[in-house]
């Protein structure tokens, strides 16, 4: 007898529809849960999605990064984010991304959460951190990044989320997690 947790999908075949160094698009022929044949497209990511909330505890400010997001065709304010190799420790990847994008390093780090970002079509997993007590340094952004950084009061970041000025999922998830922790104190 099956339980609700049993996999009702049956993959008959899988082929690569597209591939680059960051992702693979699979085309799967399947038997659906209703028993009928179908197809399923899966975007497989070759990296973890990494994000960090740099928090100045004394001033209660968050360091945001602004950049043009090619996929969405608009400017985006968000926490520092990037990719971590699947065999790399997530915190090491987050530390590297923070230095690269902002120049900030060191401090005390804590994992906030893990999440599946769009689990109906991708297998992308995010790991989010908060970092405090950071030291300023020089940023070394990649050639694909033209970044601005600015410290923003915590409550202003939450207002930016509520108003729709911040739409980035990892930023929203991380900031809401911190807000929930604050409310539980």
C-alpha positions, 0 to 999 in steps of 0.5 A, a space after each residue: 500500500 502506498 503512502 502520500 510520501 511515495 513518488 507517484 511519478 515514473 520517469 521513462 527517459 531523460 535527455 539533455 535539451 540544453 547545457 552550459 557551465 551553470 545549468 542543464 535543462 532536462 526533457 523527461 518522458 514520464 508517466 504522470 500520477 494519473 497514469 497517463 504519459 507526459 513530459 516534464 522539463 527540469 532545470 538542474 543547477 550545478 551550484 548552490 544559491 548562496 546569500 548573506 545578510 551583512 548586518 551592522 548590529 550597532 546601527 541596525 543596518 543591512 548592506 544591500 547590493 544593487 545591480 541590473 538583473 539581465 533575466 528580469 530586465 530591471 535594476 534590483 536591490 538585494 543581499 549579496 548573492 552568488 553560487 557555491 560549488 556543490 562540493 564547497 562548504 556553503 559558508 565558505 562560498 558565502 564568505 567568498 561571494 561577500 568579499 567579491 561583491 562588497 569587500 567585507 569579510 571576517 566577522 561572525 557567521 550563522 546559517 539562517 535557512 535553506 530553501 527550494 527556490 522554485 521546486 516545480 521546475 528547478 532543483 535549485 537550493 539556497 543556503 542563507 547566512 547572516 554575518 555580523 562584525 564585518 571588516 571593510 575591504 575592497 570588492 572584486 566583482 566579476 566582469 558580469 557584475 556592475 554593482 552598487 552597495 549601500 547600508 540600509 536600515 533594517 526596517 527600511 529594507 522590510 519596507 522595500 520588501 512590503 512595497 515591492 521595491 525588493 523582489 529578489 526571493 533570497 533577499 525576502 526569505 533571509 530578511 523575513 527569517 531575521 524579522 521572525 527571529 526578532 519577533 520571537 525575542 
